[in-house]
């Protein structure tokens, strides 16, 4: 049974109704999510390996065959479609529809809520994911160091979209 959160006129972190997730539980949840993403990527990338293993012995004069090029382009398009589809499902759709949780957050019993204690919508999770990806790619350690110094234990992307991670 899903907990019911009441709508409030002031942010819940000002009313002390939530227990913030610890930096360690957030880190472990992120690592679990990364492992899941790694294995999904392996599954999606395995046909690339097969294409290369089948074609490498056929290279003549260091030029790939037209079949190899067509297979590579076709699978690249398929891979991009499935990779974006999985990213959308895992980082945006699932948390918005499943109590603000990825699988890693679910295992760690933490979740993302907005400043009013409600599960954010897909739009907020989309912006959060884009910011997390962009910021983490540029200044990854700084993104998570803010968790240690912010009184609400928010990462930089949480501060921007006004979300926080709490314990269940």
Beta strands, then each sheet from edge to edge (+ up, - down):
strand 1: 110-114
strand 2: 163-167
sheet 1: 1+ 2-
end
